[in-house]
Amino acid sequence: MSRLSHFTSRLLQVSAEKKLWIRVLGHVERHPIWFLRNFDGNRHGSRLLIIGGFHGEEQAGPFGILSWLEAFDPNLYTKVNLSFIPYVNPVGFNLNQRYNNDGEKSNCGFCHPESGDQPSKEGIILLKNFPLLKTSARQGFLSLHEDVTTTKTYLYSFERTDELSGLTLQLRDTLTQFFPDLLDDEYVVTDARGKERALAKNGIVWRLCDGSFEDYLFHEGTARCFVTETPAKDIPIKKRIEATRSVIDKFTSLS
């Protein structure tokens, strides 16, 4: 059984057990991109969207979402509307490679056309479903990434404040419970053309306009967007999944 088939089997099982609403946003090479939400959430409550697997080799995001959902108690989340896309890039996830088989950058080209970036097959599917995703992320968005080049952790934060909020700091501090070393006064490489490097200060990259999906959501009105980067260089996947679950806990409890 392939990685994707095994993952899908578990995902369908948990969606049935927890009575999650599930649909397919689209297909890439016949592989579905799944969207789930807690059916019994309060329609007047906060709307939060959590995504994993933009980059296929970053496995802790999808498996962290799946593990979190398997432990999920719907009775504890009746005042919030939670939505999930466990993986955006099914081909890359299945093959443990960063992009799809055409090498398209999966988290570029959503906005800032002046950069010259174009959306990938996966990005086009997200854009076709953007009204649903924008509504689902009205109060907050969390994208779960990994950096396979480092043992240090950091996150990207997009907020409508002049200073970092408590949630940004608590998400960062949640990561440091597992990975004590922060990226500080160091540059990270992004996929965006014309925006090759972003400066991380004390573990945080602040409001980077790079044409990513989180950048687009923020421009379109999402209250706050976060991208966590668990370090994946020589670090066991089990620990990275555990950290991802803790980040989801923190995000859903404070948003």
C-alpha positions in Angstrom: 0.0 0.0 0.0 1.4 3.4 -0.9 1.9 6.2 1.6 -1.0 8.1 0.1 -3.4 5.1 0.2 -2.6 4.3 3.8 -3.1 8.0 4.8 -6.4 8.2 2.9 -7.7 5.1 4.6 -7.0 6.5 8.0 -8.4 9.9 7.0 -11.7 8.4 5.8 -12.0 6.3 8.9 -11.5 9.2 11.2 -13.9 11.4 9.3 -16.6 8.8 9.7 -15.9 8.1 13.3 -15.8 11.9 14.3 -18.7 12.8 11.9 -16.6 15.3 10.0 -17.9 16.9 6.8 -15.5 15.9 4.0 -15.3 16.7 0.3 -12.7 16.7 -2.6 -11.5 20.1 -3.8 -9.9 18.7 -6.9 -7.5 16.1 -8.2 -3.8 16.1 -9.2 -2.9 13.1 -11.3 -6.1 11.5 -10.1 -5.1 12.0 -6.5 -7.7 14.0 -4.4 -7.1 17.1 -2.3 -9.3 16.6 0.7 -11.2 19.3 2.7 -12.7 18.5 6.1 -14.5 20.4 8.8 -16.3 19.7 12.1 -19.9 19.5 11.1 -21.3 20.5 14.5 -19.3 23.7 14.9 -21.2 26.9 15.9 -21.9 28.9 12.7 -21.4 32.1 14.7 -18.1 30.9 16.2 -14.5 31.6 14.9 -13.6 30.0 11.6 -10.1 28.5 11.5 -8.4 26.7 8.6 -5.4 24.4 9.1 -3.4 23.1 6.1 -0.5 20.7 5.7 1.6 19.3 2.9 2.2 22.2 0.6 5.6 20.7 0.1 5.6 16.9 -0.2 8.8 16.1 1.7 7.4 18.0 4.8 5.6 15.0 6.2 5.0 16.1 9.8 2.2 18.5 8.7 -0.1 15.9 7.1 0.6 13.2 9.7 0.3 15.8 12.5 -3.2 16.8 11.3 -4.2 13.2 10.9 -2.9 12.3 14.4 -4.7 15.3 15.9 -7.9 14.4 14.2 -7.7 10.8 15.5 -7.5 12.2 19.0 -10.1 14.9 18.3 -13.1 15.2 20.7 -15.9 17.0 18.8 -17.7 17.8 22.1 -14.8 20.2 23.0 -15.1 22.2 19.8 -18.7 23.2 19.5 -18.0 26.9 19.6 -15.4 27.0 16.8 -15.6 26.0 13.1 -12.4 24.0 12.3 -11.5 23.2 8.7 -8.5 21.1 7.4 -6.7 20.3 4.2 -4.4 17.6 5.4 -2.2 17.8 2.3 -2.2 20.3 -0.7 0.4 18.4 -2.8 -0.7 14.7 -3.0 1.8 13.7 -5.6 4.7 15.2 -3.7 3.4 13.8 -0.4 3.1 10.3 -1.8 6.6 10.3 -3.3 8.2 12.3 -0.5 9.4 15.0 -2.9 8.9 18.7 -2.6 6.9 19.5 -5.7 4.6 17.6 -8.1 6.1 15.7 -11.0 6.2 18.8 -13.2 8.3 20.6 -10.5 5.7 23.4 -10.0 6.1 25.5 -6.9 3.0 24.6 -4.8 2.9 27.8 -2.6 3.6 30.5 -5.1 1.7 32.7 -7.5 -1.4 33.4 -5.5 -0.9 37.1 -5.6 1.8 39.7 -6.5 1.8 38.9 -10.2 4.7 41.3 -10.6 6.9 38.6 -9.2 6.4 36.5 -12.3 5.3 33.5 -10.3 2.4 31.3 -11.5 0.1 29.1 -9.4 0.8 25.3 -9.7 -1.8 22.7 -10.4 -2.5 22.5 -6.7 -2.7 26.3 -6.4 -5.2 26.5 -9.2 -7.4 24.0 -7.3 -7.1 26.2 -4.2 -8.0 29.3 -6.2 -11.1 27.6 -7.7 -12.3 26.8 -4.1 -11.2 30.2 -2.7 -14.6 31.4 -1.6 -14.9 28.3 0.6 -11.4 28.6 1.9 -11.6 32.3 2.6 -14.8 31.8 4.6 -13.2 28.9 6.5 -10.2 31.0 7.4 -12.0 34.2 8.4 -10.6 34.4 11.9 -7.3 32.5 11.4 -5.1 30.4 9.2 -2.4 28.0 10.1 -0.1 26.3 7.6 2.2 23.5 8.8 5.6 23.4 7.2 9.0 22.0 7.9 12.5 23.1 7.0 14.6 20.1 6.1 17.8 22.2 6.0 18.0 23.1 9.7 17.7 22.0 13.3 16.4 25.4 14.3 12.7 26.4 14.4 10.8 29.5 13.3 7.5 30.7 12.0 5.9 33.3 9.7 3.4 35.6 11.2 0.8 37.9 9.4 -1.2 40.1 11.8 -3.0 43.4 11.6 -1.1 44.8 14.5 2.1 46.9 14.8 3.5 44.5 17.3 3.6 40.7 17.7 0.6 39.3 19.4 0.5 36.9 22.3 -0.6 34.2 19.9 2.4 34.6 17.7 4.7 34.4 20.7 2.9 31.4 22.2 3.0 29.5 18.9 6.7 30.1 18.7 7.2 29.1 22.3 5.2 25.9 21.7 7.7 25.0 19.0 10.6 25.7 21.3 9.3 23.2 23.8 10.4 20.6 21.2 13.2 22.5 19.4 14.9 25.0 21.7 17.1 26.7 19.1 15.5 29.6 17.3 16.5 31.0 13.9 17.6 34.5 14.8 19.2 37.2 12.5 19.4 34.5 9.9 17.9 34.4 6.4 15.6 31.7 5.1 15.1 30.8 1.5 11.5 31.0 0.1 10.1 29.6 -3.1 9.0 33.1 -4.4 10.8 34.5 -7.3 12.3 37.9 -6.6 12.0 37.3 -2.8 14.8 34.8 -2.4 15.5 35.4 1.3 13.5 36.4 4.4 15.0 37.5 7.7 14.0 35.6 10.8 14.3 37.6 14.0 14.1 35.7 17.3 12.3 32.9 15.5 9.8 35.0 13.6 9.5 36.2 10.0 7.0 39.1 10.0 4.4 39.8 7.3 6.4 38.5 4.3 4.7 39.5 1.0 5.8 36.6 -1.2 2.7 35.6 -3.1 2.1 32.6 -1.0 -1.3 31.3 0.0 -1.1 32.8 3.5 0.0 36.1 2.0 -3.1 36.0 -0.3 -5.5 35.1 2.5 -4.1 37.9 4.6 -4.6 40.4 1.8 -8.1 39.1 1.3 -9.1 39.7 4.9 -8.1 36.8 7.1 -7.5 38.2 10.5 -4.2 36.5 11.1 -2.1 33.8 9.3 0.7 31.7 10.7 3.2 29.3 9.1 5.1 27.1 11.4 8.5 25.6 10.4 9.4 22.6 12.4 13.1 21.7 11.8 13.4 18.3 10.0 17.2 17.9 9.6 18.2 14.7 11.5 15.1 14.9 13.8 12.8 11.9 14.1 9.4 12.2 12.4 7.7 11.1 15.6 9.0 14.2 17.5 8.0 16.5 14.6 4.5 15.1 14.5 4.2 15.6 18.3 5.3 19.2 17.9 2.7 19.7 15.1 -0.1 18.4 17.2 0.9 20.8 20.0 0.9 23.7 17.6 -2.6 22.8 16.4 -3.7 22.6 20.1 -2.4 26.0 20.8 -3.8 27.6 17.7 -7.3 26.2 18.2 -7.4 27.0 21.9 -6.3 30.7 21.6 -7.9 31.8 18.3 
